[in-house]
Amino acid sequence: MVCDLVHQLLFLDERIRNNDREIRETFRTDERAETIESLPGMGPILGAEFVAIVGA
């Protein structure tokens, strides 16, 4: 049982890494990405969230 849980956690960790990579790559295609990331504390993940909330 513990072994199965470990495998599930490792799988989820990999999915999270892949999702974060996709978010970063997609966000950096936006023309506003460089400006948003230049703000203190704003990385690609938070920047993508900001764009999603604020909109176009």
mmCIF file of the N, C-alpha and C atoms, coordinates in Angstrom:
data_MODEL
# 
_entry.id   MODEL 
# 
loop_
_atom_site.group_PDB 
_atom_site.id 
_atom_site.type_symbol 
_atom_site.label_atom_id 
_atom_site.label_alt_id 
_atom_site.label_comp_id 
_atom_site.label_asym_id 
_atom_site.label_entity_id 
_atom_site.label_seq_id 
_atom_site.pdbx_PDB_ins_code 
_atom_site.Cartn_x 
_atom_site.Cartn_y 
_atom_site.Cartn_z 
_atom_site.occupancy 
_atom_site.B_iso_or_equiv 
_atom_site.pdbx_formal_charge 
_atom_site.auth_seq_id 
_atom_site.auth_comp_id 
_atom_site.auth_asym_id 
_atom_site.auth_atom_id 
_atom_site.pdbx_PDB_model_num 
ATOM 1   N N  . MET A 1 1  ? 0.832  -1.191 0.000   1.00 0.00 ? 1  MET A N  1 
ATOM 2   C CA . MET A 1 1  ? 0.000  0.000  0.000   1.00 0.00 ? 1  MET A CA 1 
ATOM 3   C C  . MET A 1 1  ? 0.875  1.253  0.000   1.00 0.00 ? 1  MET A C  1 
ATOM 4   N N  . VAL A 1 2  ? 1.898  1.280  0.838   1.00 0.00 ? 2  VAL A N  1 
ATOM 5   C CA . VAL A 1 2  ? 2.784  2.439  0.903   1.00 0.00 ? 2  VAL A CA 1 
ATOM 6   C C  . VAL A 1 2  ? 3.492  2.633  -0.438  1.00 0.00 ? 2  VAL A C  1 
ATOM 7   N N  . CYS A 1 3  ? 3.895  1.554  -1.035  1.00 0.00 ? 3  CYS A N  1 
ATOM 8   C CA . CYS A 1 3  ? 4.567  1.611  -2.335  1.00 0.00 ? 3  CYS A CA 1 
ATOM 9   C C  . CYS A 1 3  ? 3.640  2.230  -3.390  1.00 0.00 ? 3  CYS A C  1 
ATOM 10  N N  . ASP A 1 4  ? 2.381  1.847  -3.385  1.00 0.00 ? 4  ASP A N  1 
ATOM 11  C CA . ASP A 1 4  ? 1.412  2.422  -4.328  1.00 0.00 ? 4  ASP A CA 1 
ATOM 12  C C  . ASP A 1 4  ? 1.242  3.917  -4.091  1.00 0.00 ? 4  ASP A C  1 
ATOM 13  N N  . LEU A 1 5  ? 1.175  4.321  -2.843  1.00 0.00 ? 5  LEU A N  1 
ATOM 14  C CA . LEU A 1 5  ? 1.042  5.747  -2.525  1.00 0.00 ? 5  LEU A CA 1 
ATOM 15  C C  . LEU A 1 5  ? 2.255  6.537  -2.993  1.00 0.00 ? 5  LEU A C  1 
ATOM 16  N N  . VAL A 1 6  ? 3.421  5.968  -2.825  1.00 0.00 ? 6  VAL A N  1 
ATOM 17  C CA . VAL A 1 6  ? 4.646  6.635  -3.278  1.00 0.00 ? 6  VAL A CA 1 
ATOM 18  C C  . VAL A 1 6  ? 4.616  6.804  -4.795  1.00 0.00 ? 6  VAL A C  1 
ATOM 19  N N  . HIS A 1 7  ? 4.211  5.779  -5.510  1.00 0.00 ? 7  HIS A N  1 
ATOM 20  C CA . HIS A 1 7  ? 4.124  5.869  -6.971  1.00 0.00 ? 7  HIS A CA 1 
ATOM 21  C C  . HIS A 1 7  ? 3.098  6.917  -7.398  1.00 0.00 ? 7  HIS A C  1 
ATOM 22  N N  . GLN A 1 8  ? 1.983  6.986  -6.700  1.00 0.00 ? 8  GLN A N  1 
ATOM 23  C CA . GLN A 1 8  ? 0.971  7.991  -7.011  1.00 0.00 ? 8  GLN A CA 1 
ATOM 24  C C  . GLN A 1 8  ? 1.512  9.396  -6.760  1.00 0.00 ? 8  GLN A C  1 
ATOM 25  N N  . LEU A 1 9  ? 2.236  9.579  -5.673  1.00 0.00 ? 9  LEU A N  1 
ATOM 26  C CA . LEU A 1 9  ? 2.821  10.888 -5.368  1.00 0.00 ? 9  LEU A CA 1 
ATOM 27  C C  . LEU A 1 9  ? 3.859  11.286 -6.412  1.00 0.00 ? 9  LEU A C  1 
ATOM 28  N N  . LEU A 1 10 ? 4.678  10.347 -6.814  1.00 0.00 ? 10 LEU A N  1 
ATOM 29  C CA . LEU A 1 10 ? 5.677  10.633 -7.845  1.00 0.00 ? 10 LEU A CA 1 
ATOM 30  C C  . LEU A 1 10 ? 5.006  10.989 -9.172  1.00 0.00 ? 10 LEU A C  1 
ATOM 31  N N  . PHE A 1 11 ? 3.932  10.290 -9.505  1.00 0.00 ? 11 PHE A N  1 
ATOM 32  C CA . PHE A 1 11 ? 3.188  10.589 -10.722 1.00 0.00 ? 11 PHE A CA 1 
ATOM 33  C C  . PHE A 1 11 ? 2.583  11.987 -10.660 1.00 0.00 ? 11 PHE A C  1 
ATOM 34  N N  . LEU A 1 12 ? 1.978  12.323 -9.528  1.00 0.00 ? 12 LEU A N  1 
ATOM 35  C CA . LEU A 1 12 ? 1.390  13.653 -9.363  1.00 0.00 ? 12 LEU A CA 1 
ATOM 36  C C  . LEU A 1 12 ? 2.452  14.740 -9.415  1.00 0.00 ? 12 LEU A C  1 
ATOM 37  N N  . ASP A 1 13 ? 3.600  14.484 -8.819  1.00 0.00 ? 13 ASP A N  1 
ATOM 38  C CA . ASP A 1 13 ? 4.706  15.444 -8.851  1.00 0.00 ? 13 ASP A CA 1 
ATOM 39  C C  . ASP A 1 13 ? 5.143  15.707 -10.289 1.00 0.00 ? 13 ASP A C  1 
ATOM 40  N N  . GLU A 1 14 ? 5.215  14.665 -11.082 1.00 0.00 ? 14 GLU A N  1 
ATOM 41  C CA . GLU A 1 14 ? 5.585  14.812 -12.489 1.00 0.00 ? 14 GLU A CA 1 
ATOM 42  C C  . GLU A 1 14 ? 4.529  15.601 -13.256 1.00 0.00 ? 14 GLU A C  1 
ATOM 43  N N  . ARG A 1 15 ? 3.263  15.334 -12.990 1.00 0.00 ? 15 ARG A N  1 
ATOM 44  C CA . ARG A 1 15 ? 2.178  16.080 -13.649 1.00 0.00 ? 15 ARG A CA 1 
ATOM 45  C C  . ARG A 1 15 ? 2.244  17.554 -13.302 1.00 0.00 ? 15 ARG A C  1 
ATOM 46  N N  . ILE A 1 16 ? 2.518  17.870 -12.030 1.00 0.00 ? 16 ILE A N  1 
ATOM 47  C CA . ILE A 1 16 ? 2.627  19.265 -11.603 1.00 0.00 ? 16 ILE A CA 1 
ATOM 48  C C  . ILE A 1 16 ? 3.780  19.950 -12.323 1.00 0.00 ? 16 ILE A C  1 
ATOM 49  N N  . ARG A 1 17 ? 4.931  19.271 -12.400 1.00 0.00 ? 17 ARG A N  1 
ATOM 50  C CA . ARG A 1 17 ? 6.080  19.839 -13.121 1.00 0.00 ? 17 ARG A CA 1 
ATOM 51  C C  . ARG A 1 17 ? 5.740  20.100 -14.582 1.00 0.00 ? 17 ARG A C  1 
ATOM 52  N N  . ASN A 1 18 ? 5.057  19.154 -15.214 1.00 0.00 ? 18 ASN A N  1 
ATOM 53  C CA . ASN A 1 18 ? 4.666  19.327 -16.616 1.00 0.00 ? 18 ASN A CA 1 
ATOM 54  C C  . ASN A 1 18 ? 3.678  20.480 -16.789 1.00 0.00 ? 18 ASN A C  1 
ATOM 55  N N  . ASN A 1 19 ? 2.711  20.586 -15.884 1.00 0.00 ? 19 ASN A N  1 
ATOM 56  C CA . ASN A 1 19 ? 1.751  21.688 -15.950 1.00 0.00 ? 19 ASN A CA 1 
ATOM 57  C C  . ASN A 1 19 ? 2.448  23.031 -15.770 1.00 0.00 ? 19 ASN A C  1 
ATOM 58  N N  . ASP A 1 20 ? 3.357  23.117 -14.799 1.00 0.00 ? 20 ASP A N  1 
ATOM 59  C CA . ASP A 1 20 ? 4.098  24.355 -14.582 1.00 0.00 ? 20 ASP A CA 1 
ATOM 60  C C  . ASP A 1 20 ? 4.916  24.730 -15.819 1.00 0.00 ? 20 ASP A C  1 
ATOM 61  N N  . ARG A 1 21 ? 5.540  23.739 -16.452 1.00 0.00 ? 21 ARG A N  1 
ATOM 62  C CA . ARG A 1 21 ? 6.323  23.993 -17.658 1.00 0.00 ? 21 ARG A CA 1 
ATOM 63  C C  . ARG A 1 21 ? 5.426  24.520 -18.775 1.00 0.00 ? 21 ARG A C  1 
ATOM 64  N N  . GLU A 1 22 ? 4.267  23.908 -18.953 1.00 0.00 ? 22 GLU A N  1 
ATOM 65  C CA . GLU A 1 22 ? 3.337  24.369 -19.989 1.00 0.00 ? 22 GLU A CA 1 
ATOM 66  C C  . GLU A 1 22 ? 2.849  25.785 -19.712 1.00 0.00 ? 22 GLU A C  1 
ATOM 67  N N  . ILE A 1 23 ? 2.550  26.076 -18.455 1.00 0.00 ? 23 ILE A N  1 
ATOM 68  C CA . ILE A 1 23 ? 2.098  27.419 -18.084 1.00 0.00 ? 23 ILE A CA 1 
ATOM 69  C C  . ILE A 1 23 ? 3.190  28.434 -18.399 1.00 0.00 ? 23 ILE A C  1 
ATOM 70  N N  . ARG A 1 24 ? 4.446  28.132 -17.997 1.00 0.00 ? 24 ARG A N  1 
ATOM 71  C CA . ARG A 1 24 ? 5.565  29.045 -18.270 1.00 0.00 ? 24 ARG A CA 1 
ATOM 72  C C  . ARG A 1 24 ? 5.733  29.283 -19.765 1.00 0.00 ? 24 ARG A C  1 
ATOM 73  N N  . GLU A 1 25 ? 5.738  28.201 -20.533 1.00 0.00 ? 25 GLU A N  1 
ATOM 74  C CA . GLU A 1 25 ? 5.936  28.317 -21.975 1.00 0.00 ? 25 GLU A CA 1 
ATOM 75  C C  . GLU A 1 25 ? 4.821  29.112 -22.633 1.00 0.00 ? 25 GLU A C  1 
ATOM 76  N N  . THR A 1 26 ? 3.592  28.845 -22.245 1.00 0.00 ? 26 THR A N  1 
ATOM 77  C CA . THR A 1 26 ? 2.445  29.546 -22.830 1.00 0.00 ? 26 THR A CA 1 
ATOM 78  C C  . THR A 1 26 ? 2.449  31.015 -22.421 1.00 0.00 ? 26 THR A C  1 
ATOM 79  N N  . PHE A 1 27 ? 2.705  31.284 -21.145 1.00 0.00 ? 27 PHE A N  1 
ATOM 80  C CA . PHE A 1 27 ? 2.725  32.660 -20.662 1.00 0.00 ? 27 PHE A CA 1 
ATOM 81  C C  . PHE A 1 27 ? 3.781  33.481 -21.385 1.00 0.00 ? 27 PHE A C  1 
ATOM 82  N N  . ARG A 1 28 ? 4.935  32.897 -21.618 1.00 0.00 ? 28 ARG A N  1 
ATOM 83  C CA . ARG A 1 28 ? 6.035  33.646 -22.237 1.00 0.00 ? 28 ARG A CA 1 
ATOM 84  C C  . ARG A 1 28 ? 5.804  33.934 -23.712 1.00 0.00 ? 28 ARG A C  1 
ATOM 85  N N  . THR A 1 29 ? 4.754  33.369 -24.304 1.00 0.00 ? 29 THR A N  1 
ATOM 86  C CA . THR A 1 29 ? 4.402  33.736 -25.675 1.00 0.00 ? 29 THR A CA 1 
ATOM 87  C C  . THR A 1 29 ? 3.569  35.018 -25.701 1.00 0.00 ? 29 THR A C  1 
ATOM 88  N N  . ASP A 1 30 ? 3.052  35.421 -24.549 1.00 0.00 ? 30 ASP A N  1 
ATOM 89  C CA . ASP A 1 30 ? 2.253  36.646 -24.460 1.00 0.00 ? 30 ASP A CA 1 
ATOM 90  C C  . ASP A 1 30 ? 3.170  37.857 -24.550 1.00 0.00 ? 30 ASP A C  1 
ATOM 91  N N  . GLU A 1 31 ? 2.757  38.840 -25.306 1.00 0.00 ? 31 GLU A N  1 
ATOM 92  C CA . GLU A 1 31 ? 3.583  40.037 -25.496 1.00 0.00 ? 31 GLU A CA 1 
ATOM 93  C C  . GLU A 1 31 ? 3.788  40.834 -24.202 1.00 0.00 ? 31 GLU A C  1 
ATOM 94  N N  . ARG A 1 32 ? 2.939  40.629 -23.222 1.00 0.00 ? 32 ARG A N  1 
ATOM 95  C CA . ARG A 1 32 ? 3.057  41.353 -21.941 1.00 0.00 ? 32 ARG A CA 1 
ATOM 96  C C  . ARG A 1 32 ? 3.917  40.624 -20.925 1.00 0.00 ? 32 ARG A C  1 
ATOM 97  N N  . ALA A 1 33 ? 4.341  39.417 -21.240 1.00 0.00 ? 33 ALA A N  1 
ATOM 98  C CA . ALA A 1 33 ? 5.037  38.567 -20.268 1.00 0.00 ? 33 ALA A CA 1 
ATOM 99  C C  . ALA A 1 33 ? 6.303  39.224 -19.721 1.00 0.00 ? 33 ALA A C  1 
ATOM 100 N N  . GLU A 1 34 ? 7.123  39.785 -20.579 1.00 0.00 ? 34 GLU A N  1 
ATOM 101 C CA . GLU A 1 34 ? 8.383  40.371 -20.124 1.00 0.00 ? 34 GLU A CA 1 
ATOM 102 C C  . GLU A 1 34 ? 8.126  41.521 -19.151 1.00 0.00 ? 34 GLU A C  1 
ATOM 103 N N  . THR A 1 35 ? 7.151  42.353 -19.454 1.00 0.00 ? 35 THR A N  1 
ATOM 104 C CA . THR A 1 35 ? 6.819  43.477 -18.572 1.00 0.00 ? 35 THR A CA 1 
ATOM 105 C C  . THR A 1 35 ? 6.277  42.981 -17.240 1.00 0.00 ? 35 THR A C  1 
ATOM 106 N N  . ILE A 1 36 ? 5.382  42.018 -17.298 1.00 0.00 ? 36 ILE A N  1 
ATOM 107 C CA . ILE A 1 36 ? 4.787  41.490 -16.065 1.00 0.00 ? 36 ILE A CA 1 
ATOM 108 C C  . ILE A 1 36 ? 5.854  40.828 -15.200 1.00 0.00 ? 36 ILE A C  1 
ATOM 109 N N  . GLU A 1 37 ? 6.749  40.040 -15.820 1.00 0.00 ? 37 GLU A N  1 
ATOM 110 C CA . GLU A 1 37 ? 7.798  39.366 -15.055 1.00 0.00 ? 37 GLU A CA 1 
ATOM 111 C C  . GLU A 1 37 ? 8.832  40.341 -14.493 1.00 0.00 ? 37 GLU A C  1 
ATOM 112 N N  . SER A 1 38 ? 8.895  41.552 -15.024 1.00 0.00 ? 38 SER A N  1 
ATOM 113 C CA . SER A 1 38 ? 9.851  42.531 -14.500 1.00 0.00 ? 38 SER A CA 1 
ATOM 114 C C  . SER A 1 38 ? 9.378  43.127 -13.174 1.00 0.00 ? 38 SER A C  1 
ATOM 115 N N  . LEU A 1 39 ? 8.108  42.924 -12.832 1.00 0.00 ? 39 LEU A N  1 
ATOM 116 C CA . LEU A 1 39 ? 7.581  43.420 -11.562 1.00 0.00 ? 39 LEU A CA 1 
ATOM 117 C C  . LEU A 1 39 ? 8.121  42.553 -10.418 1.00 0.00 ? 39 LEU A C  1 
ATOM 118 N N  . PRO A 1 40 ? 8.460  43.173 -9.298  1.00 0.00 ? 40 PRO A N  1 
ATOM 119 C CA . PRO A 1 40 ? 8.990  42.397 -8.170  1.00 0.00 ? 40 PRO A CA 1 
ATOM 120 C C  . PRO A 1 40 ? 8.025  41.289 -7.729  1.00 0.00 ? 40 PRO A C  1 
ATOM 121 N N  . GLY A 1 41 ? 8.549  40.100 -7.604  1.00 0.00 ? 41 GLY A N  1 
ATOM 122 C CA . GLY A 1 41 ? 7.768  38.966 -7.113  1.00 0.00 ? 41 GLY A CA 1 
ATOM 123 C C  . GLY A 1 41 ? 6.918  38.269 -8.163  1.00 0.00 ? 41 GLY A C  1 
ATOM 124 N N  . MET A 1 42 ? 6.931  38.776 -9.391  1.00 0.00 ? 42 MET A N  1 
ATOM 125 C CA . MET A 1 42 ? 6.099  38.186 -10.443 1.00 0.00 ? 42 MET A CA 1 
ATOM 126 C C  . MET A 1 42 ? 6.934  37.250 -11.308 1.00 0.00 ? 42 MET A C  1 
ATOM 127 N N  . GLY A 1 43 ? 6.647  35.980 -11.207 1.00 0.00 ? 43 GLY A N  1 
ATOM 128 C CA . GLY A 1 43 ? 7.271  34.989 -12.069 1.00 0.00 ? 43 GLY A CA 1 
ATOM 129 C C  . GLY A 1 43 ? 6.270  34.566 -13.125 1.00 0.00 ? 43 GLY A C  1 
ATOM 130 N N  . PRO A 1 44 ? 6.619  33.580 -13.897 1.00 0.00 ? 44 PRO A N  1 
ATOM 131 C CA . PRO A 1 44 ? 5.711  33.168 -14.975 1.00 0.00 ? 44 PRO A CA 1 
ATOM 132 C C  . PRO A 1 44 ? 4.409  32.540 -14.488 1.00 0.00 ? 44 PRO A C  1 
ATOM 133 N N  . ILE A 1 45 ? 4.453  31.835 -13.390 1.00 0.00 ? 45 ILE A N  1 
ATOM 134 C CA . ILE A 1 45 ? 3.221  31.202 -12.884 1.00 0.00 ? 45 ILE A CA 1 
ATOM 135 C C  . ILE A 1 45 ? 2.269  32.272 -12.344 1.00 0.00 ? 45 ILE A C  1 
ATOM 136 N N  . LEU A 1 46 ? 2.771  33.138 -11.486 1.00 0.00 ? 46 LEU A N  1 
ATOM 137 C CA . LEU A 1 46 ? 1.944  34.214 -10.941 1.00 0.00 ? 46 LEU A CA 1 
ATOM 138 C C  . LEU A 1 46 ? 1.529  35.177 -12.045 1.00 0.00 ? 46 LEU A C  1 
ATOM 139 N N  . GLY A 1 47 ? 2.438  35.419 -12.996 1.00 0.00 ? 47 GLY A N  1 
ATOM 140 C CA . GLY A 1 47 ? 2.106  36.283 -14.124 1.00 0.00 ? 47 GLY A CA 1 
ATOM 141 C C  . GLY A 1 47 ? 0.971  35.720 -14.951 1.00 0.00 ? 47 GLY A C  1 
ATOM 142 N N  . ALA A 1 48 ? 0.994  34.420 -15.189 1.00 0.00 ? 48 ALA A N  1 
ATOM 143 C CA . ALA A 1 48 ? -0.083 33.772 -15.938 1.00 0.00 ? 48 ALA A CA 1 
ATOM 144 C C  . ALA A 1 48 ? -1.403 33.871 -15.185 1.00 0.00 ? 48 ALA A C  1 
ATOM 145 N N  . GLU A 1 49 ? -1.323 33.705 -13.877 1.00 0.00 ? 49 GLU A N  1 
ATOM 146 C CA . GLU A 1 49 ? -2.536 33.833 -13.054 1.00 0.00 ? 49 GLU A CA 1 
ATOM 147 C C  . GLU A 1 49 ? -3.067 35.257 -13.128 1.00 0.00 ? 49 GLU A C  1 
ATOM 148 N N  . PHE A 1 50 ? -2.181 36.220 -13.070 1.00 0.00 ? 50 PHE A N  1 
ATOM 149 C CA . PHE A 1 50 ? -2.557 37.639 -13.163 1.00 0.00 ? 50 PHE A CA 1 
ATOM 150 C C  . PHE A 1 50 ? -3.274 37.912 -14.486 1.00 0.00 ? 50 PHE A C  1 
ATOM 151 N N  . VAL A 1 51 ? -2.693 37.444 -15.587 1.00 0.00 ? 51 VAL A N  1 
ATOM 152 C CA . VAL A 1 51 ? -3.304 37.647 -16.905 1.00 0.00 ? 51 VAL A CA 1 
ATOM 153 C C  . VAL A 1 51 ? -4.671 36.963 -16.971 1.00 0.00 ? 51 VAL A C  1 
ATOM 154 N N  . ALA A 1 52 ? -4.769 35.777 -16.402 1.00 0.00 ? 52 ALA A N  1 
ATOM 155 C CA . ALA A 1 52 ? -6.042 35.046 -16.421 1.00 0.00 ? 52 ALA A CA 1 
ATOM 156 C C  . ALA A 1 52 ? -7.124 35.789 -15.658 1.00 0.00 ? 52 ALA A C  1 
ATOM 157 N N  . ILE A 1 53 ? -6.753 36.421 -14.555 1.00 0.00 ? 53 ILE A N  1 
ATOM 158 C CA . ILE A 1 53 ? -7.746 37.129 -13.739 1.00 0.00 ? 53 ILE A CA 1 
ATOM 159 C C  . ILE A 1 53 ? -8.102 38.486 -14.338 1.00 0.00 ? 53 ILE A C  1 
ATOM 160 N N  . VAL A 1 54 ? -7.071 39.224 -14.754 1.00 0.00 ? 54 VAL A N  1 
ATOM 161 C CA . VAL A 1 54 ? -7.288 40.573 -15.292 1.00 0.00 ? 54 VAL A CA 1 
ATOM 162 C C  . VAL A 1 54 ? -7.876 40.502 -16.693 1.00 0.00 ? 54 VAL A C  1 
ATOM 163 N N  . GLY A 1 55 ? -7.436 39.536 -17.462 1.00 0.00 ? 55 GLY A N  1 
ATOM 164 C CA . GLY A 1 55 ? -7.927 39.375 -18.824 1.00 0.00 ? 55 GLY A CA 1 
ATOM 165 C C  . GLY A 1 55 ? -7.116 40.174 -19.818 1.00 0.00 ? 55 GLY A C  1 
ATOM 166 N N  . ALA A 1 56 ? -7.655 40.283 -20.996 1.00 0.00 ? 56 ALA A N  1 
ATOM 167 C CA . ALA A 1 56 ? -6.945 40.966 -22.089 1.00 0.00 ? 56 ALA A CA 1 
ATOM 168 C C  . ALA A 1 56 ? -7.045 42.426 -21.874 1.00 0.00 ? 56 ALA A C  1 
# 
